[in-house]
């Protein structure tokens, strides 16, 4: 089916001031941790080149600091001197070659500084000395001369970007950053010309926009802003709408990019990269209100991961373009696949946040658990198919096995994949049963589609032993048999009911009464099972050996988990360790003080989190001296990300004759 019938609005051109983009799919500014020394790197160019090849209409490059005090991380871009220009020129060349337009973000965080400088805290500037709750930053109030320097910095940075050939610039006033701090009467406590009255609080942003307009005439200029910062101390929605109306009437911007939330608080920051607990396009009611007060194109953000959803928001009048950043991280070819009507081949983002914003917060280049090629474009260029096809046997249909099979088959080998269960997915099949993680099953859907599309023959309900492997006479055997539950060694007295989380997830019924869930890993499983049992009517206590549940998860995901545990009235015991259980009592100890804690009465104990490698087949092949390669959890239990990356790395090395 042709795209005009499927997505008539999404793939129509859009005029943004003097610039026209070919379609309405936008990759918004997002820090990739790919800058080097504050400059555009070859890796950053390669990253955006692939997305341009995939057909995105507009790329907005990540934030560039406009003043030395704007360094909110140690790995951001800076546009404070002419050394930045050459890197941007290379980026422009790579993106324009595929018909994609390129804008750049102009940025100052104010008090929203995220990391240390050489291990020590920075001096942060803001309109007033009002602390930041999330980062625990106490800024210094800017002097008038510093305000002037920063405003000039926006203008000079804009000039540099446009001189490099970019098509436009975007001022970042979203998520509680510096322009928003000036607008917010709870953060801006000044009594000079930049504070106090509403017109004075607006002065900074208006002067920034005016200076940028003057510096780069005949260039697209946009504004990114949060409508509703999702926190009592945030910028009010009415304040944002009023200033947008003023800016629109003055003709200071050519578009508005609408988001929500603030970096200043835990709850507000969760909207920077909303996880799977948020509905697709949940910000649409806010962008519609912006469209009512401005007469320029409005871009909508908010976890839009499928072209069908984007088309719907456009047709409903919620926006003129849709921000689909993480969708493009998961599948850079998404626009081209949608254009060709190949919807089943789109690798949809599942909102896990692990390798995208999660990597950013760890200070490493962003990627995707489903598509580890993202962020490694230079490391994994396209390979030619092998001229000598070999027969490959893959045992295990979880993420690692599926990815290895898909890559090997795509590179010209004959691949058979065998899975002992009646379905693919391994641990993912269980993970999708956890409340709030239902979308995670898309990982299996996407990888299975990738495998079948590349020509892998899949066999279900077929458990292999070592003799079967030998009889197959394959040129390569890949074992990806995953992991099984780890049963902790604890003292047991009487006949207590002790079950693994797996049994609860597949519907196992527990005795009526209070259930203790002991979470050894502080990830998804323990908290998810606790909520599931609450929904089934049990009183639930969750014991974790960390300071809080979910410490292994990315912050925004963990926040939603903690929110849901609180709403569901699950009792949480932090920093506790299980050492024994009897018929109606669990025996815990505080991991730091050693204090003994008795939980009684309980009707059942559920253990969650730890797993051990399922390496039986590997051990059998070792005994027979049959060569094989093991991947993923059967080596050591970790996450989908490690399994898929190991599979990709090995498959490419093998295809290149190095495996």
Secondary structure, DSSP 8 states (H G I E B T S, - for coil): --HHHH-TTTTS-EEETTEEESSSEEE-----S--BTTB--HHHHHHHHHHHHTT-SEEEEEEEESSGGG--STT-EE-SSGGGHHHHHHHHHHHHTTT-EEEEEEE--TT---S-BTTB----EESS---BTTTTB--EE--HHHHHHHHHHHHHHHHHHHHTT-SEEEEEE-BT-HHHHHH-TTT----STTSSSHHHHHHHHHHHHHHHHHHTTTSEEEEEEESS-SSTTS--HHHHHHHHHHHHHTT--SEEEEE--BTTSHHHHTTTT--TTS-TTTTHHHHHHHHHH-SSEEEE-S---SHHHHHHHHHTTS-SEEE-HHHHHH-TTHHHHHHTT-GGG--------TTTHHHHHHTS----SS-TTTT-TTTS------SS--EEEEE--SHHHHHHHHHHHHTT-EEEEE-SSSSS-THHHHHTTSTT-GGGGHHHHHHHHHHHHHT-EEE-S----HHHHHHHT-SEEEE---EEE-----EE-S---EEEHHHHHTT----SSEEEEEESS-SHHHHHHHHHHHHTT-EEEEEESSSSTTTTS-HHHHHHHHHHHHHTT-EEE-SEEEEEE-SSEEEEEETTT--EEEEES-SEEEEES-EEE--HHHHHHHHHT---EE-GGGTS---HHHHHHHHHHHHHHHHTT--
